[in-house]
Amino acid sequence: MSPSASSAVLSQDSEQLKLFHSKYPDYDEEEHELPLWIEGVDTTYAPFIPTSTRRVVLALEMAHLKSSDVVLDVGSGDGRFCYAAVALFGAQGAMGIEYEQDLVEKSTQLAQDYVDQGRISFERADLTDWRQSSTMQSKAWSVIVVFLSPEGGTDMEEWLVQEFERGVRIVALIFDLKQLKGLHCSVEDSQEGIWIYEKQGCI
Ligand SMILES: C[S@@+](CC[C@H](N)C(=O)[O-])C[C@H]1O[C@@H](n2cnc3c(N)ncnc32)[C@H](O)[C@@H]1O
């Protein structure tokens, strides 16, 4: 059985953490109609349902994010994983791929300081084109975040297993990736819906 999640590495009093929570609201299903569809746009692998900021932090703690890491979020929504990775965990860099232009613009605005520093970027692209994507074929990433429908994981299986095999940690949200036989889950918190896949034993 995989060990489960633990800790709270970041101080709750941290100004950076407070800023993160205030920039990226948790959408209350009673107040907002979820998922947040944007009319007329095809989001093949999942609509925009952002991860709560608390779970973003927990997931990155479970992945033991560190300053040498470079993160890729496939289907990055409003960019909260990229922002947290760099602003809270000091990751070297982060990039989000997102289909919806509005969300790419919003992500860029919210992370503007880090975008200007060249540490965060967002690309408007369709993940179904993963074979042709120079971003996804890049070997720059050490952590990949996946919060997509199971179909998304299955369609990108070859890529995810290849990245896992070269030592990339994969953070899966809500849907685990157990259908991908080549992956090994090293840490999980199934109540929170967070699974970390890493090749080298347990982290
Ligand atoms: C469930 S949301 C997750 C957002 C973010 N990663 C988070 O955890 O808050 C999935 C995101 O994937 C995007 N998406 C879905 N299908 C896509 C595709 N084919 N190409 C690029 N982005 C896609 C959606 O627009 C949405 O923003």
The ligand as a MOL file (V3000), in Angstrom:
LIG
                    3D

  0  0  0     0  0            999 V3000
M  V30 BEGIN CTAB
M  V30 COUNTS 27 29 0 0 0
M  V30 BEGIN ATOM
M  V30 1 C -10.1520 20.4690 -14.4400 0
M  V30 2 S -9.3960 21.9370 -15.1280 0 CHG=1
M  V30 3 C -7.8620 21.9750 -14.1980 0
M  V30 4 C -7.2490 23.3550 -14.1170 0
M  V30 5 C -5.9760 23.4460 -13.2810 0
M  V30 6 N -4.9700 22.4950 -13.7020 0
M  V30 7 C -6.2820 23.2710 -11.8210 0
M  V30 8 O -5.9520 22.1840 -11.2740 0
M  V30 9 O -6.8450 24.2060 -11.2190 0 CHG=-1
M  V30 10 C -8.8850 21.3250 -16.7300 0
M  V30 11 C -8.3690 22.3730 -17.6710 0
M  V30 12 O -7.9180 21.7180 -18.8640 0
M  V30 13 C -8.2660 22.5090 -19.9820 0
M  V30 14 N -8.3560 21.6080 -21.1570 0
M  V30 15 C -9.2780 20.6440 -21.3780 0
M  V30 16 N -9.0660 20.0290 -22.5670 0
M  V30 17 C -7.9600 20.6260 -23.0930 0
M  V30 18 C -7.2330 20.4290 -24.3030 0
M  V30 19 N -7.5990 19.5210 -25.2010 0
M  V30 20 N -6.1390 21.2060 -24.5130 0
M  V30 21 C -5.7420 22.1400 -23.6020 0
M  V30 22 N -6.4040 22.3720 -22.4420 0
M  V30 23 C -7.4990 21.6260 -22.1910 0
M  V30 24 C -9.5980 23.1450 -19.6020 0
M  V30 25 O -9.8600 24.3180 -20.3380 0
M  V30 26 C -9.4120 23.3940 -18.0950 0
M  V30 27 O -8.9400 24.6860 -17.8400 0
M  V30 END ATOM
M  V30 BEGIN BOND
M  V30 1 1 1 2
M  V30 2 1 2 3
M  V30 3 1 2 10
M  V30 4 1 3 4
M  V30 5 1 4 5
M  V30 6 1 5 6
M  V30 7 1 5 7
M  V30 8 2 7 8
M  V30 9 1 7 9
M  V30 10 1 10 11
M  V30 11 1 11 12
M  V30 12 1 11 26
M  V30 13 1 12 13
M  V30 14 1 13 14
M  V30 15 1 13 24
M  V30 16 1 14 15
M  V30 17 1 14 23
M  V30 18 2 15 16
M  V30 19 1 16 17
M  V30 20 1 17 18
M  V30 21 2 17 23
M  V30 22 1 18 19
M  V30 23 2 18 20
M  V30 24 1 20 21
M  V30 25 2 21 22
M  V30 26 1 22 23
M  V30 27 1 24 25
M  V30 28 1 24 26
M  V30 29 1 26 27
M  V30 END BOND
M  V30 END CTAB
M  END
